[in-house]
C-alpha cells in the first residue's frame, strides 16, 4: 500500500493493491513518512474500507480526530454488529465516531441534556437500547468520564439510523420535518456550503430532533441549568437565534410541538458550527 495523505502521526490515507482509498490507523504509522512512501504494514492497527460516499465523510472527520476516539468507535461498532440482527450502513462509522467526540466536548463544556425520550426510545427499540446502554458504559470506562445513562438514547438512534430496514413511515415523517427545518436555514443563511461536513452533522442532529417531535416526552429537568447558556448564545449569534425562532414557530403551528430549552440549545450549538 502507498501513502496518499498523512493526517497525523497515527492516521493516514493510503491506496491499496486495487487502487482503492483506505484509512489506516496505528501508533506512529505516519511518523517521518511522506506521500508516496510504502505503508509500514506492521504498524496497521485498524483499517477502514467503507462505501465511497461514507469513505469521503470518514476521511473528513478523522483528519482532526484523536486516534483514541476513532479506535474506540471501531471497537464499539464491532460489538454492535455482533449483537444486531440487521446489517448496518457504513454511515455509523462517521456518525458514532463524531458523536463520541461531541460527547466529550459537551461534558467538558458542562452542557447536559435531559433526554425526555428515555421511555419511548427504550420501548420503540428495545434491542438497540440495550446495546446502547452497554456502549455508554464502555465509553465511560475507556475515556474515564462520567456519562449520564440517558446518553443511551442518542446511541440508540445511531444504531437505528444505520440499520438497513429502518421503519419507513417514521423515516418519511422525519424527512418532512428535517426538510422544513432545512428550508428555514436556507432562507436565513443562503450561502451555506452544503458540501461542508458541518452541514452533514447538522442534518444528523435534525433527524434526532425530528424524532423527538414525533415522540414528545416529558418536560426537561435541565432547562434551568441551560437557560443562561442559551441566552448568552442568543445575544452573540443573532442570526442563528432568529432562525431558531422561525423553526420553533413552524413546529408549533404544524405539529403543536413546543421546543424545549435543552433542544433549542443543542440545535443552536449545531447551527453555530454550521454558520460560523
MOLINWO-V213643 format. One record per run of one state. SS is the DSSP state (@ for helix, = for strand, . for the rest). FROM is the first residue (numbers start at 1). LEN is the number of residues. Records with the same first field share a line. If there is no record, write none. Layout:
BEGIN
SS = FROM-LEN / FROM-LEN
END
This chain:
BEGIN
. = 1-1 / 9-2 / 16-5 / 26-12 / 39-2 / 44-2 / 49-3 / 63-4 / 84-4 / 89-2 / 110-8 / 125-1 / 144-5 / 164-4 / 189-8 / 215-8 / 237-1 / 256-5 / 276-1
= = 2-7 / 11-5 / 21-5 / 38-1 / 46-3 / 88-1 / 163-1
@ = 41-3 / 52-11 / 67-17 / 91-19 / 118-7 / 126-18 / 149-14 / 168-21 / 197-18 / 223-14 / 238-18 / 261-15
END
